[in-house]
Structures are given as structure tokens and as C-alpha cells.
Amino acid sequence: MYYVRKKIEISAAHFLSLSYESKCSQLHGHNWDLTIECKAKELNADGMVVDFTHIKKQILDKLDHKVINDEVDFNPTAENIARWVVETVPNCFRCTVRESAGNEAIFELD
């Protein structure tokens, strides 16, 4: 099995739709750190699991310097963003989203 890991930082804003009162329901921003992990039993025709540049482009073009709520059709919690990355990036099986020091969410395929 081949594994690759790409780390990306994005600056973006979001607000959360919550069932309780929270300051996170107000528009606010983070410098998010994303760790994107991909795997494959065999390499593609170019000798890669996935091109690091393609991962970067898919994530940055969609989320960097944006209001995430305007870009996605789900409540943009760190957990949901991690799931979205796994579903978006080819061969991705795990994503860790760190929205601030001490706060990380991980989504991993079974």
C-alpha cells in the first residue's frame, strides 16, 4: 500500500447553524490546518497515489479566503469539512481539520 500526506493551510470564515446559543453562530474566521491522507494499492500512470498539486488546487480553490457557508451545502463544522475533503480528493481516506490550537476533527473512511 502506498500512502501520501498533504498538509494545507487555508484562511476562511464560517458560521455554524446550531441547536443552541453559541458565539460560533456568528461569522468568524480561522487559519485552518488540514492534513489530507490518501492511499492506493497501485500507483497511477504517473507513478503517484495522487498529485499533491491537484489536492492543493481542489481544496484551496474551493475554500481559501472564502466564506465556507457560501461554498458548500452543509453546516461547515470541522467534522463536516473533514468528511467533505475525504469525499472530494481522489484516494483520500482520512482528513484532520485543525481550526484552532487544541481543536481538531478527523474523518476517516471505514
N, C-alpha and C positions, 0 to 999 in steps of 0.2 A: 504494500500500500504506500502511495506517495502522499505527502502532506505538505501544504503551504499555509503560511500565516501572513496576512497583510494587516498592518496597523494604519489607521487613518484617523486624522483629527478633522472634525467639522465644527464650524461655528454656526449655530442655528437657534431659532426661537421656537417655542411651542407653548401651548396651554392645554390643560387637561380637563376633560369633562368627567367630573367625579360625582359620586352619590353622597358626598359630604362636603362641608365647607373646608376649603384649603386655599392657601395663597398660590398654590400651583394652578389654580383655575384662571389666574391672571397671566397674560402674556409675559413670558420671561425667557431668558436665553441661557445657553450653556456652551462651553467648548467641550464637545463630546469626543471621547476617545473610543473608537470602535476597533475591536480585534476580530478579524474575519478569518475563519479557518475552513479550508477546503481539502478534499481528498479525492483520490482516484486510484483504481487498481492498475490502470494503464494510462500512460501519457498520451496527449493528443498528438496530432501530426506534427506540431511544432516542438514537441518534447516537453510539454508543460501540463500541469494539472489545470491551470487557468492562468492567463496572463495578468500579472499584477497591475499593469496599466488599465486593463479592462475593468478590474474590480474598482480601482480608484475612480475611473470615469463614471461607472454606473452609480456609485454612491455620491460622489461629490456633485455631479451634475444635477442630481435629484434633490439633495438635502443641504448642501453647503451654502451658507449665507441666505437661507430661506426661512420662512415661517413654515415649519413642517406640517402644520394643520392644513395649509393651502396645497400641499403636495401629495398627501396621502388620504385615503378614505377610511382611516381608523383612528381611534384615540391614541395619540402618539406618546404613550408611556415608553419608558426604556425597554420594557419587556416586549411590547408590540413592535418597536423599531428593530430589536434583535431578531424577532421572527421574520419581519419583512426582509431584512438583509439575507437571511438564510434562504428565503423563498426567491429572492431576486438574483443572487450571484450563483453562477453555474458551479456545481460540485461543492457548494458550501454546506457544511454540516453543523457548524457552531458559530455563534456570534456573541461576543461580550460587548455590552454597551456600558460605558462609564460616563455618567452625566455630570458627576462631581466627585470630589475626593470622598472615598468611602461608600459610594453608591454605584453599584454595578448590577446589571441584569444580564442573564445568559439564556439564550435559547439554543437548544441542541436537538437535532433530529434523533428519533429513537433508533 
